[in-house]
Amino acid sequence: MPNKYSDESTSILLRLPKDMKERLYKTAERLNKKNPGANYSANSMIRAAIIAYLDQVDMEDREARTGE
């Protein structure tokens, strides 16, 4: 069903300064104009940043455990 959230997902409330929110939305708009069909959104960019950060922390933890 369209516009139905996955049962495997949840929501997080994120508070940002107004200027950062405006910048985020303007960036999504700019990226969509540069890349037609890419469908960037503020949510997709925030999700990508969170995933990248979590992956980085996980990698650093693995390196610390293995001594690499």
Secondary structure, 3 states (H helix, E strand, C coil): CCCCCCCCCCCCCCCCCHHHHHHHHHHHHHHHHHCCCCCCCHHHHHHHHHHHHHHHHHHHHHHHHHCC
